[in-house]
């Protein structure tokens, strides 16, 4: 039974630094999403409004990131730097001070989803280089499951702890991406 589970799930794929990078991107993304829902639920109150604002803002940011990466080569270092700034910024913004107007909903949604734009730039530019898209998406989804489990830490330390954890996960993602790129043979590294 143990062997069957090991062969089915295939955690051995996490021996590759590039897969660990995508695993951590998945975990970080889900932490950002649940953190956004938690913060904006205090602001809007209504579950439907919160979900509509957060999911719409996240989809808009992901689409914008994909459109930009499709046309322009983006520096991952700059994307990671801006991602760290965006996570730090969105975690200190007092969302409770916004009014409950439609304009406030749009502004708060875009502010809280700004880290998703930069993580989307990182994901899309990294995903462009993968040789097995299905396997990479699978690893990314496993990471999202971990992010969903870690999201429960909100009950222990609040949304600030989840923001810090997301920040640490994205730093880990940057480190693993760097390790993966160090292992690329010099002939293919010239094409990156």
Rosetta constraint file for C-alpha pairs under 8 A:
AtomPair CA 1 CA 5 HARMONIC 6.31 0.50
AtomPair CA 2 CA 6 HARMONIC 6.19 0.50
AtomPair CA 3 CA 7 HARMONIC 6.05 0.50
AtomPair CA 4 CA 8 HARMONIC 6.00 0.50
AtomPair CA 5 CA 9 HARMONIC 5.99 0.50
AtomPair CA 6 CA 10 HARMONIC 5.59 0.50
AtomPair CA 6 CA 11 HARMONIC 7.04 0.50
AtomPair CA 13 CA 19 HARMONIC 6.59 0.50
AtomPair CA 13 CA 139 HARMONIC 7.87 0.50
AtomPair CA 14 CA 19 HARMONIC 5.62 0.50
AtomPair CA 14 CA 20 HARMONIC 5.35 0.50
AtomPair CA 15 CA 19 HARMONIC 7.59 0.50
AtomPair CA 15 CA 20 HARMONIC 7.43 0.50
AtomPair CA 16 CA 20 HARMONIC 6.45 0.50
AtomPair CA 16 CA 180 HARMONIC 7.59 0.50
AtomPair CA 17 CA 21 HARMONIC 6.18 0.50
AtomPair CA 17 CA 176 HARMONIC 5.39 0.50
AtomPair CA 17 CA 177 HARMONIC 6.67 0.50
AtomPair CA 17 CA 179 HARMONIC 6.35 0.50
AtomPair CA 17 CA 180 HARMONIC 4.94 0.50
AtomPair CA 18 CA 22 HARMONIC 6.56 0.50
AtomPair CA 18 CA 176 HARMONIC 6.73 0.50
AtomPair CA 18 CA 177 HARMONIC 5.99 0.50
AtomPair CA 18 CA 180 HARMONIC 5.27 0.50
AtomPair CA 19 CA 23 HARMONIC 6.05 0.50
AtomPair CA 19 CA 136 HARMONIC 6.57 0.50
AtomPair CA 19 CA 139 HARMONIC 6.47 0.50
AtomPair CA 19 CA 140 HARMONIC 7.95 0.50
AtomPair CA 20 CA 24 HARMONIC 6.09 0.50
AtomPair CA 20 CA 139 HARMONIC 7.89 0.50
AtomPair CA 20 CA 173 HARMONIC 7.35 0.50
AtomPair CA 20 CA 176 HARMONIC 6.58 0.50
AtomPair CA 21 CA 25 HARMONIC 6.24 0.50
AtomPair CA 21 CA 172 HARMONIC 7.73 0.50
AtomPair CA 21 CA 173 HARMONIC 4.72 0.50
AtomPair CA 21 CA 174 HARMONIC 7.26 0.50
AtomPair CA 21 CA 176 HARMONIC 5.36 0.50
AtomPair CA 21 CA 177 HARMONIC 5.59 0.50
AtomPair CA 22 CA 26 HARMONIC 6.25 0.50
AtomPair CA 22 CA 123 HARMONIC 7.59 0.50
AtomPair CA 22 CA 136 HARMONIC 6.86 0.50
AtomPair CA 22 CA 137 HARMONIC 7.90 0.50
AtomPair CA 22 CA 139 HARMONIC 6.48 0.50
AtomPair CA 22 CA 140 HARMONIC 5.05 0.50
AtomPair CA 22 CA 143 HARMONIC 7.49 0.50
AtomPair CA 22 CA 173 HARMONIC 7.46 0.50
AtomPair CA 23 CA 27 HARMONIC 6.44 0.50
AtomPair CA 23 CA 139 HARMONIC 5.32 0.50
AtomPair CA 23 CA 140 HARMONIC 4.52 0.50
AtomPair CA 23 CA 141 HARMONIC 7.28 0.50
AtomPair CA 23 CA 142 HARMONIC 6.46 0.50
AtomPair CA 23 CA 143 HARMONIC 4.23 0.50
AtomPair CA 23 CA 144 HARMONIC 7.43 0.50
AtomPair CA 24 CA 28 HARMONIC 6.00 0.50
AtomPair CA 24 CA 140 HARMONIC 7.38 0.50
AtomPair CA 24 CA 143 HARMONIC 5.72 0.50
AtomPair CA 24 CA 169 HARMONIC 6.02 0.50
AtomPair CA 24 CA 170 HARMONIC 6.78 0.50
AtomPair CA 24 CA 172 HARMONIC 7.18 0.50
AtomPair CA 24 CA 173 HARMONIC 5.50 0.50
AtomPair CA 25 CA 29 HARMONIC 6.03 0.50
AtomPair CA 25 CA 119 HARMONIC 7.58 0.50
AtomPair CA 25 CA 123 HARMONIC 7.21 0.50
AtomPair CA 25 CA 140 HARMONIC 6.71 0.50
AtomPair CA 25 CA 143 HARMONIC 7.04 0.50
AtomPair CA 25 CA 144 HARMONIC 7.95 0.50
AtomPair CA 25 CA 169 HARMONIC 7.64 0.50
AtomPair CA 25 CA 170 HARMONIC 6.68 0.50
AtomPair CA 25 CA 173 HARMONIC 6.42 0.50
AtomPair CA 26 CA 30 HARMONIC 6.38 0.50
AtomPair CA 26 CA 140 HARMONIC 4.69 0.50
AtomPair CA 26 CA 141 HARMONIC 6.02 0.50
AtomPair CA 26 CA 142 HARMONIC 7.27 0.50
AtomPair CA 26 CA 143 HARMONIC 4.50 0.50
AtomPair CA 26 CA 144 HARMONIC 4.32 0.50
AtomPair CA 26 CA 145 HARMONIC 7.94 0.50
AtomPair CA 26 CA 147 HARMONIC 7.10 0.50
AtomPair CA 27 CA 31 HARMONIC 6.32 0.50
AtomPair CA 27 CA 140 HARMONIC 7.69 0.50
AtomPair CA 27 CA 142 HARMONIC 7.94 0.50
AtomPair CA 27 CA 143 HARMONIC 4.39 0.50
AtomPair CA 27 CA 144 HARMONIC 4.29 0.50
AtomPair CA 27 CA 145 HARMONIC 6.87 0.50
AtomPair CA 27 CA 146 HARMONIC 5.64 0.50
AtomPair CA 27 CA 147 HARMONIC 3.91 0.50
AtomPair CA 27 CA 148 HARMONIC 7.34 0.50
AtomPair CA 27 CA 166 HARMONIC 7.87 0.50
AtomPair CA 27 CA 169 HARMONIC 7.37 0.50
AtomPair CA 28 CA 32 HARMONIC 6.22 0.50
AtomPair CA 28 CA 143 HARMONIC 7.98 0.50
AtomPair CA 28 CA 144 HARMONIC 7.43 0.50
AtomPair CA 28 CA 147 HARMONIC 6.27 0.50
AtomPair CA 28 CA 166 HARMONIC 5.05 0.50
AtomPair CA 28 CA 167 HARMONIC 7.72 0.50
AtomPair CA 28 CA 169 HARMONIC 5.85 0.50
AtomPair CA 28 CA 170 HARMONIC 6.21 0.50
AtomPair CA 29 CA 33 HARMONIC 6.25 0.50
AtomPair CA 29 CA 116 HARMONIC 7.18 0.50
AtomPair CA 29 CA 119 HARMONIC 7.64 0.50
AtomPair CA 29 CA 144 HARMONIC 6.99 0.50
AtomPair CA 29 CA 147 HARMONIC 7.48 0.50
AtomPair CA 29 CA 166 HARMONIC 7.92 0.50
AtomPair CA 30 CA 34 HARMONIC 6.14 0.50
AtomPair CA 30 CA 144 HARMONIC 5.50 0.50
AtomPair CA 30 CA 145 HARMONIC 7.98 0.50
AtomPair CA 30 CA 147 HARMONIC 5.24 0.50
AtomPair CA 30 CA 148 HARMONIC 6.11 0.50
AtomPair CA 30 CA 151 HARMONIC 7.98 0.50
AtomPair CA 31 CA 35 HARMONIC 5.86 0.50
AtomPair CA 31 CA 147 HARMONIC 5.35 0.50
AtomPair CA 31 CA 148 HARMONIC 6.76 0.50
AtomPair CA 31 CA 150 HARMONIC 7.46 0.50
AtomPair CA 31 CA 151 HARMONIC 5.90 0.50
AtomPair CA 31 CA 162 HARMONIC 6.66 0.50
AtomPair CA 31 CA 163 HARMONIC 7.64 0.50
AtomPair CA 31 CA 166 HARMONIC 5.97 0.50
AtomPair CA 32 CA 36 HARMONIC 6.05 0.50
AtomPair CA 32 CA 115 HARMONIC 7.75 0.50
AtomPair CA 32 CA 116 HARMONIC 7.52 0.50
AtomPair CA 32 CA 163 HARMONIC 7.34 0.50
AtomPair CA 32 CA 166 HARMONIC 6.75 0.50
AtomPair CA 33 CA 37 HARMONIC 6.29 0.50
AtomPair CA 33 CA 54 HARMONIC 7.46 0.50
AtomPair CA 33 CA 58 HARMONIC 7.91 0.50
AtomPair CA 34 CA 38 HARMONIC 6.11 0.50
AtomPair CA 34 CA 148 HARMONIC 7.88 0.50
AtomPair CA 34 CA 151 HARMONIC 6.75 0.50
AtomPair CA 35 CA 39 HARMONIC 6.16 0.50
AtomPair CA 35 CA 151 HARMONIC 7.65 0.50
AtomPair CA 35 CA 159 HARMONIC 6.07 0.50
AtomPair CA 35 CA 162 HARMONIC 6.63 0.50
AtomPair CA 35 CA 163 HARMONIC 7.15 0.50
AtomPair CA 36 CA 40 HARMONIC 6.02 0.50
AtomPair CA 36 CA 54 HARMONIC 6.68 0.50
AtomPair CA 36 CA 112 HARMONIC 6.17 0.50
AtomPair CA 36 CA 113 HARMONIC 7.54 0.50
AtomPair CA 37 CA 41 HARMONIC 5.86 0.50
AtomPair CA 37 CA 50 HARMONIC 6.31 0.50
AtomPair CA 37 CA 51 HARMONIC 6.79 0.50
AtomPair CA 37 CA 54 HARMONIC 6.45 0.50
AtomPair CA 38 CA 42 HARMONIC 6.82 0.50
AtomPair CA 38 CA 159 HARMONIC 7.23 0.50
AtomPair CA 39 CA 43 HARMONIC 6.91 0.50
AtomPair CA 39 CA 95 HARMONIC 7.27 0.50
AtomPair CA 39 CA 159 HARMONIC 7.17 0.50
AtomPair CA 40 CA 44 HARMONIC 5.96 0.50
AtomPair CA 40 CA 45 HARMONIC 7.62 0.50
AtomPair CA 40 CA 50 HARMONIC 6.02 0.50
AtomPair CA 40 CA 54 HARMONIC 8.00 0.50
AtomPair CA 40 CA 95 HARMONIC 7.06 0.50
AtomPair CA 41 CA 45 HARMONIC 4.79 0.50
AtomPair CA 41 CA 46 HARMONIC 6.72 0.50
AtomPair CA 41 CA 47 HARMONIC 6.75 0.50
AtomPair CA 41 CA 50 HARMONIC 5.74 0.50
AtomPair CA 42 CA 96 HARMONIC 6.98 0.50
AtomPair CA 43 CA 95 HARMONIC 6.28 0.50
AtomPair CA 43 CA 96 HARMONIC 5.16 0.50
AtomPair CA 43 CA 98 HARMONIC 7.53 0.50
AtomPair CA 43 CA 100 HARMONIC 7.76 0.50
AtomPair CA 44 CA 49 HARMONIC 6.85 0.50
AtomPair CA 44 CA 50 HARMONIC 6.33 0.50
AtomPair CA 44 CA 100 HARMONIC 6.77 0.50
AtomPair CA 45 CA 49 HARMONIC 7.88 0.50
AtomPair CA 45 CA 50 HARMONIC 7.35 0.50
AtomPair CA 46 CA 50 HARMONIC 6.21 0.50
AtomPair CA 47 CA 51 HARMONIC 6.04 0.50
AtomPair CA 48 CA 52 HARMONIC 6.01 0.50
AtomPair CA 49 CA 53 HARMONIC 6.07 0.50
AtomPair CA 50 CA 54 HARMONIC 6.00 0.50
AtomPair CA 51 CA 55 HARMONIC 5.73 0.50
AtomPair CA 52 CA 56 HARMONIC 5.80 0.50
AtomPair CA 53 CA 57 HARMONIC 5.97 0.50
AtomPair CA 53 CA 105 HARMONIC 6.81 0.50
AtomPair CA 53 CA 106 HARMONIC 7.33 0.50
AtomPair CA 53 CA 109 HARMONIC 5.75 0.50
AtomPair CA 54 CA 58 HARMONIC 6.03 0.50
AtomPair CA 54 CA 109 HARMONIC 5.91 0.50
AtomPair CA 54 CA 113 HARMONIC 7.28 0.50
AtomPair CA 55 CA 59 HARMONIC 6.06 0.50
AtomPair CA 56 CA 60 HARMONIC 6.11 0.50
AtomPair CA 57 CA 61 HARMONIC 6.14 0.50
AtomPair CA 57 CA 109 HARMONIC 5.52 0.50
AtomPair CA 57 CA 110 HARMONIC 5.83 0.50
AtomPair CA 57 CA 113 HARMONIC 5.89 0.50
AtomPair CA 58 CA 62 HARMONIC 6.07 0.50
AtomPair CA 58 CA 113 HARMONIC 5.57 0.50
AtomPair CA 58 CA 116 HARMONIC 6.37 0.50
AtomPair CA 58 CA 117 HARMONIC 7.85 0.50
AtomPair CA 59 CA 63 HARMONIC 6.00 0.50
AtomPair CA 60 CA 64 HARMONIC 6.08 0.50
AtomPair CA 61 CA 65 HARMONIC 6.10 0.50
AtomPair CA 61 CA 113 HARMONIC 6.84 0.50
AtomPair CA 61 CA 114 HARMONIC 7.03 0.50
AtomPair CA 61 CA 116 HARMONIC 6.14 0.50
AtomPair CA 61 CA 117 HARMONIC 4.67 0.50
AtomPair CA 61 CA 120 HARMONIC 7.47 0.50
AtomPair CA 62 CA 66 HARMONIC 6.19 0.50
AtomPair CA 62 CA 116 HARMONIC 6.60 0.50
AtomPair CA 62 CA 117 HARMONIC 5.76 0.50
AtomPair CA 62 CA 120 HARMONIC 5.42 0.50
AtomPair CA 63 CA 67 HARMONIC 6.13 0.50
AtomPair CA 64 CA 68 HARMONIC 6.22 0.50
AtomPair CA 64 CA 117 HARMONIC 7.16 0.50
AtomPair CA 65 CA 69 HARMONIC 6.17 0.50
AtomPair CA 65 CA 117 HARMONIC 5.60 0.50
AtomPair CA 65 CA 118 HARMONIC 7.23 0.50
AtomPair CA 65 CA 120 HARMONIC 5.33 0.50
AtomPair CA 65 CA 121 HARMONIC 5.02 0.50
AtomPair CA 65 CA 124 HARMONIC 7.41 0.50
AtomPair CA 66 CA 70 HARMONIC 6.05 0.50
AtomPair CA 66 CA 120 HARMONIC 6.94 0.50
AtomPair CA 66 CA 121 HARMONIC 6.79 0.50
AtomPair CA 66 CA 124 HARMONIC 6.07 0.50
AtomPair CA 67 CA 71 HARMONIC 6.66 0.50
AtomPair CA 68 CA 72 HARMONIC 5.84 0.50
AtomPair CA 68 CA 121 HARMONIC 7.78 0.50
AtomPair CA 69 CA 73 HARMONIC 6.11 0.50
AtomPair CA 69 CA 74 HARMONIC 6.55 0.50
AtomPair CA 69 CA 121 HARMONIC 6.43 0.50
AtomPair CA 69 CA 124 HARMONIC 6.49 0.50
AtomPair CA 69 CA 125 HARMONIC 6.15 0.50
AtomPair CA 73 CA 125 HARMONIC 7.69 0.50
AtomPair CA 74 CA 78 HARMONIC 7.89 0.50
AtomPair CA 74 CA 79 HARMONIC 7.48 0.50
AtomPair CA 74 CA 121 HARMONIC 7.33 0.50
AtomPair CA 74 CA 125 HARMONIC 7.18 0.50
AtomPair CA 75 CA 79 HARMONIC 6.24 0.50
AtomPair CA 76 CA 80 HARMONIC 6.02 0.50
AtomPair CA 76 CA 121 HARMONIC 7.75 0.50
AtomPair CA 76 CA 122 HARMONIC 5.93 0.50
AtomPair CA 76 CA 125 HARMONIC 7.74 0.50
AtomPair CA 77 CA 81 HARMONIC 6.18 0.50
AtomPair CA 78 CA 82 HARMONIC 6.12 0.50
AtomPair CA 79 CA 83 HARMONIC 5.94 0.50
AtomPair CA 79 CA 118 HARMONIC 5.50 0.50
AtomPair CA 79 CA 119 HARMONIC 7.33 0.50
AtomPair CA 79 CA 121 HARMONIC 6.67 0.50
AtomPair CA 79 CA 122 HARMONIC 6.38 0.50
AtomPair CA 80 CA 84 HARMONIC 6.21 0.50
AtomPair CA 80 CA 118 HARMONIC 7.08 0.50
AtomPair CA 80 CA 119 HARMONIC 7.50 0.50
AtomPair CA 80 CA 122 HARMONIC 7.35 0.50
AtomPair CA 80 CA 170 HARMONIC 7.90 0.50
AtomPair CA 80 CA 174 HARMONIC 7.18 0.50
AtomPair CA 81 CA 85 HARMONIC 6.41 0.50
AtomPair CA 82 CA 86 HARMONIC 5.97 0.50
AtomPair CA 82 CA 118 HARMONIC 6.66 0.50
AtomPair CA 83 CA 87 HARMONIC 6.10 0.50
AtomPair CA 83 CA 115 HARMONIC 5.31 0.50
AtomPair CA 83 CA 116 HARMONIC 8.00 0.50
AtomPair CA 83 CA 118 HARMONIC 5.19 0.50
AtomPair CA 83 CA 119 HARMONIC 6.44 0.50
AtomPair CA 84 CA 88 HARMONIC 6.15 0.50
AtomPair CA 84 CA 115 HARMONIC 7.80 0.50
AtomPair CA 84 CA 167 HARMONIC 6.50 0.50
AtomPair CA 85 CA 89 HARMONIC 5.91 0.50
AtomPair CA 86 CA 90 HARMONIC 5.89 0.50
AtomPair CA 86 CA 114 HARMONIC 6.17 0.50
AtomPair CA 86 CA 115 HARMONIC 5.09 0.50
AtomPair CA 87 CA 91 HARMONIC 6.10 0.50
AtomPair CA 87 CA 114 HARMONIC 7.97 0.50
AtomPair CA 87 CA 115 HARMONIC 5.62 0.50
AtomPair CA 87 CA 163 HARMONIC 6.85 0.50
AtomPair CA 87 CA 167 HARMONIC 6.80 0.50
AtomPair CA 88 CA 92 HARMONIC 6.58 0.50
AtomPair CA 88 CA 163 HARMONIC 7.64 0.50
AtomPair CA 89 CA 93 HARMONIC 6.39 0.50
AtomPair CA 90 CA 111 HARMONIC 6.38 0.50
AtomPair CA 90 CA 112 HARMONIC 5.43 0.50
AtomPair CA 90 CA 114 HARMONIC 7.83 0.50
AtomPair CA 90 CA 115 HARMONIC 7.90 0.50
AtomPair CA 91 CA 159 HARMONIC 7.98 0.50
AtomPair CA 91 CA 160 HARMONIC 6.68 0.50
AtomPair CA 91 CA 163 HARMONIC 6.41 0.50
AtomPair CA 94 CA 98 HARMONIC 7.85 0.50
AtomPair CA 95 CA 108 HARMONIC 6.96 0.50
AtomPair CA 98 CA 104 HARMONIC 6.00 0.50
AtomPair CA 98 CA 108 HARMONIC 7.75 0.50
AtomPair CA 99 CA 104 HARMONIC 6.05 0.50
AtomPair CA 100 CA 104 HARMONIC 6.24 0.50
AtomPair CA 100 CA 105 HARMONIC 6.94 0.50
AtomPair CA 101 CA 105 HARMONIC 6.35 0.50
AtomPair CA 102 CA 106 HARMONIC 6.37 0.50
AtomPair CA 103 CA 107 HARMONIC 6.16 0.50
AtomPair CA 104 CA 108 HARMONIC 5.82 0.50
AtomPair CA 105 CA 109 HARMONIC 5.89 0.50
AtomPair CA 106 CA 110 HARMONIC 6.14 0.50
AtomPair CA 107 CA 111 HARMONIC 6.11 0.50
AtomPair CA 108 CA 112 HARMONIC 6.00 0.50
AtomPair CA 109 CA 113 HARMONIC 5.98 0.50
AtomPair CA 110 CA 114 HARMONIC 5.91 0.50
AtomPair CA 113 CA 117 HARMONIC 6.94 0.50
AtomPair CA 114 CA 118 HARMONIC 6.95 0.50
AtomPair CA 115 CA 119 HARMONIC 6.13 0.50
AtomPair CA 116 CA 120 HARMONIC 5.70 0.50
AtomPair CA 117 CA 121 HARMONIC 6.32 0.50
AtomPair CA 118 CA 122 HARMONIC 6.40 0.50
AtomPair CA 119 CA 123 HARMONIC 6.04 0.50
AtomPair CA 120 CA 124 HARMONIC 5.87 0.50
AtomPair CA 121 CA 125 HARMONIC 6.02 0.50
AtomPair CA 122 CA 126 HARMONIC 6.01 0.50
AtomPair CA 123 CA 127 HARMONIC 5.79 0.50
AtomPair CA 124 CA 128 HARMONIC 6.13 0.50
AtomPair CA 125 CA 129 HARMONIC 7.31 0.50
AtomPair CA 126 CA 130 HARMONIC 7.16 0.50
AtomPair CA 127 CA 133 HARMONIC 7.48 0.50
AtomPair CA 127 CA 136 HARMONIC 7.99 0.50
AtomPair CA 130 CA 136 HARMONIC 7.41 0.50
AtomPair CA 132 CA 136 HARMONIC 6.14 0.50
AtomPair CA 133 CA 137 HARMONIC 6.09 0.50
AtomPair CA 134 CA 138 HARMONIC 6.20 0.50
AtomPair CA 135 CA 139 HARMONIC 6.29 0.50
AtomPair CA 136 CA 140 HARMONIC 6.16 0.50
AtomPair CA 137 CA 141 HARMONIC 6.12 0.50
AtomPair CA 138 CA 142 HARMONIC 6.32 0.50
AtomPair CA 139 CA 143 HARMONIC 6.36 0.50
AtomPair CA 140 CA 144 HARMONIC 6.35 0.50
AtomPair CA 141 CA 145 HARMONIC 6.38 0.50
AtomPair CA 142 CA 146 HARMONIC 6.56 0.50
AtomPair CA 143 CA 147 HARMONIC 6.24 0.50
AtomPair CA 144 CA 148 HARMONIC 6.14 0.50
AtomPair CA 145 CA 149 HARMONIC 6.37 0.50
AtomPair CA 146 CA 150 HARMONIC 6.14 0.50
AtomPair CA 147 CA 151 HARMONIC 6.02 0.50
AtomPair CA 148 CA 152 HARMONIC 7.35 0.50
AtomPair CA 150 CA 162 HARMONIC 7.95 0.50
AtomPair CA 151 CA 162 HARMONIC 6.62 0.50
AtomPair CA 152 CA 156 HARMONIC 7.70 0.50
AtomPair CA 153 CA 157 HARMONIC 6.24 0.50
AtomPair CA 153 CA 158 HARMONIC 7.18 0.50
AtomPair CA 153 CA 161 HARMONIC 7.18 0.50
AtomPair CA 153 CA 162 HARMONIC 6.69 0.50
AtomPair CA 154 CA 158 HARMONIC 4.25 0.50
AtomPair CA 154 CA 159 HARMONIC 5.39 0.50
AtomPair CA 154 CA 160 HARMONIC 7.98 0.50
AtomPair CA 154 CA 161 HARMONIC 6.72 0.50
AtomPair CA 154 CA 162 HARMONIC 6.11 0.50
AtomPair CA 157 CA 161 HARMONIC 5.35 0.50
AtomPair CA 157 CA 162 HARMONIC 7.81 0.50
AtomPair CA 158 CA 162 HARMONIC 6.98 0.50
AtomPair CA 159 CA 163 HARMONIC 6.20 0.50
AtomPair CA 160 CA 164 HARMONIC 6.25 0.50
AtomPair CA 161 CA 165 HARMONIC 6.07 0.50
AtomPair CA 162 CA 166 HARMONIC 6.03 0.50
AtomPair CA 163 CA 167 HARMONIC 6.15 0.50
AtomPair CA 164 CA 168 HARMONIC 6.22 0.50
AtomPair CA 165 CA 169 HARMONIC 6.12 0.50
AtomPair CA 166 CA 170 HARMONIC 6.19 0.50
AtomPair CA 167 CA 171 HARMONIC 6.24 0.50
AtomPair CA 168 CA 172 HARMONIC 6.16 0.50
AtomPair CA 169 CA 173 HARMONIC 6.16 0.50
AtomPair CA 170 CA 174 HARMONIC 6.26 0.50
AtomPair CA 171 CA 175 HARMONIC 6.30 0.50
AtomPair CA 172 CA 176 HARMONIC 6.17 0.50
AtomPair CA 173 CA 177 HARMONIC 6.06 0.50
AtomPair CA 174 CA 178 HARMONIC 6.17 0.50
AtomPair CA 175 CA 179 HARMONIC 6.27 0.50
AtomPair CA 176 CA 180 HARMONIC 6.06 0.50
AtomPair CA 177 CA 181 HARMONIC 6.16 0.50
AtomPair CA 178 CA 182 HARMONIC 6.21 0.50
AtomPair CA 179 CA 183 HARMONIC 6.57 0.50
AtomPair CA 180 CA 184 HARMONIC 6.78 0.50
AtomPair CA 181 CA 189 HARMONIC 7.68 0.50
AtomPair CA 184 CA 188 HARMONIC 6.66 0.50
AtomPair CA 184 CA 189 HARMONIC 5.85 0.50
AtomPair CA 185 CA 189 HARMONIC 6.04 0.50
AtomPair CA 186 CA 190 HARMONIC 6.36 0.50
AtomPair CA 187 CA 191 HARMONIC 7.50 0.50
AtomPair CA 188 CA 192 HARMONIC 6.95 0.50
